[in-house]
Amino acid sequence: MEEIPLDFMDVKELYRCYMPFLKQGGLFVRTARTYKMGQSLALNVTLPDALEAILVTGKVAWITPHGAQNACPAGVGVAFIDDKKHLSEQIAKLVAGLQASHEITYTL
């Protein structure tokens, strides 16, 4: 299973990538690489101001190809499957203040 490092420097970028509408949460991964729907991936996520990365496994649930009409960056949405360290809950707490904002996200 491929492991992808994701380092979030600020909460706004984390908010743009977070996918709370998925059952166990998920993240959008900006990438030029091509992945298939349902492909298993491991994300090694470092949250803003965190000292250690959190490993979570998931499956590709969303694909934004190069040149998408909505001008979103190319990448894939990864739905969390194995979130033993409760990454989704940690992200939800960090982005809670932005939920009512009109910030554009890379997802829905």
MARDREN-171683 format. One record per residue: residue number from 1; residue in three letters; x, y negated, z of N, C-alpha, C, O in turn. Coordinates in steps of 0.02 Angstrom, whole numbers. Each point is the difference from the previous one (the first is absolute). Layout:
<k NUM r ALA nxx X nyy Y nzz Z caxx X cayy Y cazz Z cxx X cyy Y czz Z oxx X oyy Y ozz Z>
...
***
This chain:
<k 1 r MET nxx 42 nyy 58 nzz 0 caxx -42 cayy -58 cazz 0 cxx 45 cyy -62 czz 0 oxx 46 oyy -6 ozz 40>
<k 2 r GLU nxx -61 nyy -40 nzz -84 caxx 40 cayy -61 cazz -5 cxx -14 cyy -46 czz 59 oxx -58 oyy -7 ozz 21>
<k 3 r GLU nxx 110 nyy -23 nzz 6 caxx -7 cayy -48 cazz 55 cxx 14 cyy -70 czz -26 oxx 51 oyy -12 ozz -33>
<k 4 r ILE nxx -96 nyy -34 nzz 48 caxx 7 cayy -69 cazz -23 cxx 8 cyy -46 czz 60 oxx -43 oyy -1 ozz 44>
<k 5 r PRO nxx 97 nyy -38 nzz -42 caxx 8 cayy -48 cazz 55 cxx -41 cyy -63 czz -14 oxx 1 oyy -26 ozz -55>
<k 6 r LEU nxx -38 nyy 2 nzz 105 caxx -39 cayy -61 cazz -5 cxx 18 cyy -45 czz 59 oxx -14 oyy 17 ozz 57>
<k 7 r ASP nxx 44 nyy -74 nzz -71 caxx 18 cayy -47 cazz 52 cxx -42 cyy -63 czz -7 oxx 6 oyy -36 ozz -49>
<k 8 r PHE nxx -49 nyy 25 nzz 98 caxx -43 cayy -59 cazz -1 cxx 32 cyy -54 czz 43 oxx 9 oyy 9 ozz 60>
<k 9 r MET nxx 7 nyy -65 nzz -91 caxx 33 cayy -55 cazz 35 cxx -50 cyy -46 czz 34 oxx 16 oyy -33 ozz 50>
<k 10 r ASP nxx -77 nyy 29 nzz -78 caxx -49 cayy -44 cazz 31 cxx -70 cyy 32 czz -2 oxx -13 oyy 46 ozz -39>
<k 11 r VAL nxx -30 nyy -71 nzz 81 caxx -67 cayy 28 cazz 9 cxx -43 cyy -12 czz -62 oxx -43 oyy 41 ozz -17>
<k 12 r LYS nxx 53 nyy -97 nzz -18 caxx -41 cayy -14 cazz -60 cxx 12 cyy 52 czz -54 oxx -48 oyy 21 ozz -33>
<k 13 r GLU nxx 110 nyy 0 nzz 22 caxx 14 cayy 51 cazz -50 cxx -30 cyy 67 czz 22 oxx -26 oyy 38 ozz -41>
<k 14 r LEU nxx 30 nyy -23 nzz 105 caxx -31 cayy 61 cazz 27 cxx -75 cyy -1 czz -13 oxx -28 oyy 50 ozz -21>
<k 15 r TYR nxx -4 nyy -107 nzz 34 caxx -72 cayy -8 cazz -12 cxx -17 cyy 13 czz -73 oxx -49 oyy 33 ozz -16>
<k 16 r ARG nxx 90 nyy -60 nzz -30 caxx -12 cayy 9 cazz -72 cxx 2 cyy 73 czz -21 oxx -32 oyy 20 ozz -49>
<k 17 r CYS nxx 72 nyy 20 nzz 86 caxx 10 cayy 70 cazz -18 cxx -45 cyy 49 czz 38 oxx -9 oyy 57 ozz -22>
<k 18 r TYR nxx -19 nyy -78 nzz 78 caxx -38 cayy 45 cazz 43 cxx -67 cyy 18 czz -32 oxx -33 oyy -42 ozz -30>
<k 19 r MET nxx 14 nyy 105 nzz 36 caxx -63 cayy 25 cazz -28 cxx -43 cyy 30 czz 55 oxx -2 oyy 60 ozz 9>
<k 20 r PRO nxx -33 nyy -103 nzz 30 caxx -41 cayy 24 cazz 56 cxx -62 cyy 38 czz -22 oxx -30 oyy 36 ozz 40>
<k 21 r PHE nxx 10 nyy -44 nzz -103 caxx -61 cayy 33 cazz -25 cxx 10 cyy 75 czz -11 oxx -49 oyy 35 ozz -11>
<k 22 r LEU nxx 111 nyy -10 nzz 14 caxx 12 cayy 72 cazz -4 cxx -12 cyy 31 czz 68 oxx 14 oyy -32 ozz 51>
<k 23 r LYS nxx -38 nyy 92 nzz -49 caxx -20 cayy 34 cazz 62 cxx 53 cyy -6 czz 55 oxx -16 oyy -18 ozz 56>
<k 24 r GLN nxx 78 nyy 34 nzz -71 caxx 54 cayy -2 cazz 50 cxx 47 cyy -59 czz -12 oxx 54 oyy -4 ozz 29>
<k 25 r GLY nxx -74 nyy -42 nzz -73 caxx 42 cayy -57 cazz -17 cxx 48 cyy 18 czz -55 oxx 3 oyy 57 ozz -23>
<k 26 r GLY nxx 34 nyy -107 nzz 0 caxx 48 cayy 11 cazz -53 cxx 36 cyy -64 czz -17 oxx -16 oyy -54 ozz 26>
<k 27 r LEU nxx 65 nyy 59 nzz -69 caxx 40 cayy -58 cazz -21 cxx 10 cyy 1 czz -76 oxx 7 oyy 52 ozz -30>
<k 28 r PHE nxx -6 nyy -112 nzz 2 caxx 17 cayy -8 cazz -70 cxx 76 cyy -6 czz -4 oxx 30 oyy -38 ozz 38>
<k 29 r VAL nxx 0 nyy 75 nzz -83 caxx 72 cayy 0 cazz -9 cxx 16 cyy -31 czz -68 oxx -17 oyy 28 ozz -52>
<k 30 r ARG nxx 50 nyy -86 nzz 53 caxx 21 cayy -31 cazz -63 cxx 57 cyy 41 czz -28 oxx 52 oyy 10 ozz 32>
<k 31 r THR nxx -61 nyy 13 nzz -94 caxx 51 cayy 41 cazz -31 cxx -9 cyy 2 czz -76 oxx -56 oyy -5 ozz -25>
<k 32 r ALA nxx 111 nyy 11 nzz -10 caxx -2 cayy 8 cazz -72 cxx -3 cyy 74 czz -19 oxx -11 oyy 17 ozz -58>
<k 33 r ARG nxx 22 nyy 26 nzz 107 caxx -1 cayy 73 cazz -13 cxx -71 cyy 23 czz -14 oxx -48 oyy -31 ozz 22>
<k 34 r THR nxx 43 nyy 85 nzz -58 caxx -65 cayy 29 cazz -16 cxx -14 cyy 59 czz 46 oxx 41 oyy 45 ozz 8>
<k 35 r TYR nxx -100 nyy -46 nzz 22 caxx -22 cayy 55 cazz 43 cxx -68 cyy 23 czz -24 oxx -34 oyy -36 ozz -37>
<k 36 r LYS nxx 14 nyy 96 nzz 58 caxx -64 cayy 28 cazz -21 cxx -49 cyy -3 czz 59 oxx 20 oyy 2 ozz 58>
<k 37 r MET nxx -84 nyy -7 nzz -75 caxx -52 cayy 2 cazz 51 cxx 7 cyy 65 czz 40 oxx 8 oyy 53 ozz -29>
<k 38 r GLY nxx -12 nyy -58 nzz 95 caxx 4 cayy 59 cazz 43 cxx 71 cyy 21 czz 16 oxx 10 oyy 46 ozz 41>
<k 39 r GLN nxx 40 nyy -78 nzz -71 caxx 70 cayy 18 cazz 14 cxx 17 cyy -16 czz 73 oxx -18 oyy -53 ozz 25>
<k 40 r SER nxx 52 nyy 99 nzz 8 caxx 20 cayy -9 cazz 69 cxx 64 cyy -42 czz 5 oxx 47 oyy 9 ozz -38>
<k 41 r LEU nxx -48 nyy -57 nzz 84 caxx 57 cayy -43 cazz 12 cxx 10 cyy -10 czz 75 oxx -48 oyy 6 ozz 39>
<k 42 r ALA nxx 108 nyy -20 nzz -19 caxx 14 cayy -19 cazz 69 cxx 21 cyy -73 czz 0 oxx 42 oyy -20 ozz -39>
<k 43 r LEU nxx -72 nyy -19 nzz 83 caxx 18 cayy -71 cazz 5 cxx 38 cyy -10 czz 65 oxx -22 oyy 20 ozz 54>
<k 44 r ASN nxx 79 nyy -52 nzz -59 caxx 41 cayy -17 cazz 58 cxx -10 cyy -75 czz 11 oxx 35 oyy -41 ozz -30>
<k 45 r VAL nxx -83 nyy 22 nzz 73 caxx -24 cayy -68 cazz 6 cxx 31 cyy -37 czz 59 oxx -1 oyy 24 ozz 57>
<k 46 r THR nxx 30 nyy -82 nzz -71 caxx 24 cayy -44 cazz 53 cxx -46 cyy -60 czz 2 oxx -5 oyy -38 ozz -48>
<k 47 r LEU nxx -29 nyy 29 nzz 104 caxx -46 cayy -55 cazz 10 cxx 38 cyy -64 czz 18 oxx 57 oyy 4 ozz 22>
<k 48 r PRO nxx -88 nyy -62 nzz -32 caxx 34 cayy -62 cazz 19 cxx 23 cyy 1 czz 73 oxx -38 oyy 19 ozz 44>
<k 49 r ASP nxx 99 nyy -39 nzz -32 caxx 30 cayy -4 cazz 67 cxx 8 cyy 67 czz 35 oxx 14 oyy 3 ozz 60>
<k 50 r ALA nxx -21 nyy 53 nzz -97 caxx 9 cayy 66 cazz 29 cxx 74 cyy 20 czz -3 oxx 36 oyy -21 ozz -46>
<k 51 r LEU nxx -15 nyy 60 nzz 94 caxx 69 cayy 23 cazz 2 cxx 10 cyy 66 czz -37 oxx 54 oyy 15 ozz -24>
<k 52 r GLU nxx -108 nyy 25 nzz 21 caxx 5 cayy 66 cazz -32 cxx -55 cyy 8 czz -52 oxx -54 oyy -29 ozz 6>
<k 53 r ALA nxx 69 nyy 68 nzz -56 caxx -49 cayy 16 cazz -52 cxx -46 cyy 57 czz 25 oxx 19 oyy 39 ozz 44>
<k 54 r ILE nxx -78 nyy -36 nzz -72 caxx -49 cayy 52 cazz 16 cxx -12 cyy 40 czz -64 oxx -14 oyy -27 ozz -52>
<k 55 r LEU nxx 20 nyy 93 nzz 58 caxx -10 cayy 44 cazz -57 cxx -73 cyy 24 czz -1 oxx -26 oyy 24 ozz 50>
<k 56 r VAL nxx -6 nyy -32 nzz -107 caxx -68 cayy 23 cazz -9 cxx -5 cyy 33 czz -68 oxx 30 oyy -24 ozz -48>
<k 57 r THR nxx -68 nyy 78 nzz 43 caxx -9 cayy 32 cazz -64 cxx -69 cyy -17 czz -28 oxx -46 oyy -14 ozz 37>
<k 58 r GLY nxx 41 nyy 17 nzz -103 caxx -63 cayy -17 cazz -31 cxx -3 cyy 25 czz -71 oxx 45 oyy 34 ozz -25>
<k 59 r LYS nxx -99 nyy -53 nzz -9 caxx -11 cayy 19 cazz -70 cxx -20 cyy -62 czz -39 oxx -34 oyy -45 ozz 26>
<k 60 r VAL nxx 55 nyy 43 nzz -89 caxx -16 cayy -55 cazz -44 cxx -76 cyy -1 czz -11 oxx -29 oyy 49 ozz -25>
<k 61 r ALA nxx -3 nyy -105 nzz 43 caxx -72 cayy -7 cazz -6 cxx -19 cyy -59 czz -45 oxx -59 oyy -11 ozz -14>
<k 62 r TRP nxx 109 nyy -26 nzz -9 caxx -12 cayy -62 cazz -38 cxx 60 cyy -12 czz -45 oxx 57 oyy 8 ozz 22>
<k 63 r ILE nxx -69 nyy -27 nzz -83 caxx 55 cayy -16 cazz -45 cxx -15 cyy -67 czz -34 oxx -53 oyy -9 ozz -29>
<k 64 r THR nxx 100 nyy -37 nzz 33 caxx -3 cayy -62 cazz -38 cxx 57 cyy 2 czz -51 oxx 58 oyy -5 ozz 19>
<k 65 r PRO nxx -75 nyy 12 nzz -82 caxx 52 cayy 5 cazz -51 cxx 31 cyy -68 czz -17 oxx -28 oyy -52 ozz 19>
<k 66 r HIS nxx 84 nyy 53 nzz -52 caxx 31 cayy -62 cazz -25 cxx -50 cyy -35 czz -45 oxx -34 oyy 32 ozz -40>
<k 67 r GLY nxx 30 nyy -98 nzz 45 caxx -43 cayy -38 cazz -44 cxx -74 cyy 2 czz 18 oxx -42 oyy -12 ozz -42>
<k 68 r ALA nxx 26 nyy 28 nzz 104 caxx -70 cayy 3 cazz 22 cxx -32 cyy -68 czz -11 oxx 33 oyy -51 ozz 8>
<k 69 r GLN nxx -96 nyy 50 nzz -27 caxx -35 cayy -62 cazz -17 cxx -5 cyy -49 czz 59 oxx -4 oyy -61 ozz -11>
<k 70 r ASN nxx 3 nyy 86 nzz 72 caxx -8 cayy -43 cazz 57 cxx 66 cyy -31 czz 24 oxx 3 oyy -32 ozz 52>
<k 71 r ALA nxx 51 nyy 42 nzz -90 caxx 66 cayy -27 cazz 15 cxx 30 cyy 26 czz 65 oxx 47 oyy -29 ozz 26>
<k 72 r CYS nxx -73 nyy 84 nzz 0 caxx 30 cayy 31 cazz 59 cxx 64 cyy 36 czz -21 oxx 7 oyy 21 ozz -57>
<k 73 r PRO nxx 40 nyy -15 nzz 103 caxx 62 cayy 35 cazz -17 cxx -13 cyy 74 czz -12 oxx -48 oyy 29 ozz 27>
<k 74 r ALA nxx 91 nyy 2 nzz -66 caxx -5 cayy 72 cazz -12 cxx 16 cyy 37 czz 64 oxx 41 oyy -22 ozz 40>
<k 75 r GLY nxx -74 nyy 78 nzz -30 caxx 13 cayy 41 cazz 59 cxx -54 cyy 51 czz 12 oxx -43 oyy 13 ozz -42>
<k 76 r VAL nxx 47 nyy 17 nzz 101 caxx -47 cayy 52 cazz 19 cxx -26 cyy -11 czz 71 oxx 36 oyy -25 ozz 43>
<k 77 r GLY nxx -98 nyy 44 nzz -32 caxx -28 cayy -1 cazz 67 cxx 7 cyy 70 czz 28 oxx -20 oyy 49 ozz -31>
<k 78 r VAL nxx 48 nyy -45 nzz 91 caxx 11 cayy 65 cazz 32 cxx -46 cyy 6 czz 60 oxx 5 oyy -39 ozz 48>
<k 79 r ALA nxx -50 nyy 88 nzz -50 caxx -45 cayy 13 cazz 56 cxx 36 cyy 42 czz 51 oxx 30 oyy 52 ozz -16>
<k 80 r PHE nxx -31 nyy -73 nzz 79 caxx 33 cayy 37 cazz 53 cxx -33 cyy 67 czz 11 oxx -62 oyy 5 ozz 3>
<k 81 r ILE nxx 102 nyy 46 nzz 4 caxx -24 cayy 68 cazz 14 cxx 22 cyy 21 czz 70 oxx -40 oyy 24 ozz 40>
<k 82 r ASP nxx 104 nyy -33 nzz -26 caxx 29 cayy 21 cazz 64 cxx 28 cyy -62 czz 34 oxx 56 oyy -21 ozz -13>
<k 83 r ASP nxx -96 nyy -8 nzz 58 caxx 17 cayy -63 cazz 34 cxx 7 cyy 12 czz 75 oxx -37 oyy -28 ozz 40>
<k 84 r LYS nxx 85 nyy 70 nzz -22 caxx 8 cayy 20 cazz 71 cxx 18 cyy -59 czz 45 oxx -15 oyy 1 ozz 60>
<k 85 r LYS nxx 48 nyy -51 nzz -87 caxx 22 cayy -57 cazz 41 cxx -49 cyy -59 czz -4 oxx 15 oyy -55 ozz 22>
<k 86 r HIS nxx -75 nyy 69 nzz -49 caxx -54 cayy -50 cazz -3 cxx 21 cyy -65 czz -34 oxx -15 oyy -54 ozz 24>
<k 87 r LEU nxx 48 nyy 61 nzz -81 caxx 22 cayy -58 cazz -38 cxx -59 cyy -42 czz -21 oxx 4 oyy -62 ozz 4>
<k 88 r SER nxx -58 nyy 92 nzz -26 caxx -58 cayy -37 cazz -23 cxx -27 cyy -46 czz 55 oxx -17 oyy -57 ozz -13>
<k 89 r GLU nxx 15 nyy 82 nzz 74 caxx -24 cayy -40 cazz 57 cxx 48 cyy -58 czz 14 oxx -22 oyy -55 ozz 16>
<k 90 r GLN nxx 86 nyy 68 nzz -21 caxx 50 cayy -53 cazz 11 cxx -7 cyy -55 czz -52 oxx 4 oyy -59 ozz 16>
<k 91 r ILE nxx -14 nyy 79 nzz -79 caxx -8 cayy -49 cazz -53 cxx -63 cyy -40 czz 11 oxx 0 oyy -62 ozz -7>
<k 92 r ALA nxx -55 nyy 96 nzz 24 caxx -64 cayy -35 cazz 11 cxx 7 cyy -54 czz 53 oxx -29 oyy -54 ozz -7>
<k 93 r LYS nxx 66 nyy 68 nzz 59 caxx 10 cayy -50 cazz 53 cxx 41 cyy -59 czz -26 oxx -15 oyy -57 ozz 16>
<k 94 r LEU nxx 66 nyy 71 nzz -55 caxx 43 cayy -53 cazz -27 cxx -37 cyy -46 czz -48 oxx 13 oyy -61 ozz -1>
<k 95 r VAL nxx -57 nyy 88 nzz -40 caxx -34 cayy -40 cazz -51 cxx -69 cyy -23 czz 22 oxx -36 oyy -31 ozz -40>
<k 96 r ALA nxx 16 nyy 44 nzz 100 caxx -67 cayy -17 cazz 24 cxx -17 cyy -73 czz -12 oxx -57 oyy -15 ozz -19>
<k 97 r GLY nxx 103 nyy -30 nzz 30 caxx -14 cayy -71 cazz -9 cxx -9 cyy -21 czz -72 oxx -25 oyy -55 ozz -13>
<k 98 r LEU nxx 43 nyy 97 nzz -34 caxx -6 cayy -17 cazz -71 cxx -61 cyy 32 czz -32 oxx -15 oyy -15 ozz -58>
<k 99 r GLN nxx -21 nyy 58 nzz 93 caxx -56 cayy 36 cazz -30 cxx -54 cyy -45 czz -28 oxx -32 oyy 17 ozz -50>
<k 100 r ALA nxx 21 nyy -75 nzz 81 caxx -52 cayy -46 cazz -24 cxx 27 cyy -52 czz -48 oxx -37 oyy -43 ozz -24>
<k 101 r SER nxx 101 nyy 47 nzz 8 caxx 30 cayy -49 cazz -44 cxx -18 cyy 14 czz -73 oxx -28 oyy 52 ozz -16>
<k 102 r HIS nxx 45 nyy -98 nzz -26 caxx -12 cayy 8 cazz -72 cxx 64 cyy 16 czz -36 oxx 6 oyy -10 ozz -61>
<k 103 r GLU nxx 44 nyy 35 nzz 98 caxx 64 cayy 21 cazz -30 cxx -14 cyy 55 czz -51 oxx -38 oyy 46 ozz 13>
<k 104 r ILE nxx 69 nyy -52 nzz -71 caxx -7 cayy 52 cazz -52 cxx 41 cyy 61 czz 20 oxx 56 oyy -7 ozz 25>
<k 105 r THR nxx -85 nyy 66 nzz -35 caxx 36 cayy 62 cazz 15 cxx 15 cyy 36 czz -66 oxx -24 oyy -20 ozz -53>
<k 106 r TYR nxx 64 nyy 72 nzz 58 caxx 17 cayy 40 cazz -59 cxx -51 cyy 56 czz -11 oxx 6 oyy 39 ozz -47>
<k 107 r THR nxx -56 nyy -37 nzz 90 caxx -50 cayy 54 cazz -3 cxx -69 cyy -31 czz -11 oxx -6 oyy -49 ozz -38>
<k 108 r LEU nxx -45 nyy 76 nzz 69 caxx -69 cayy -26 cazz -8 cxx -11 cyy -64 czz 39 oxx -55 oyy -28 ozz -2>
***
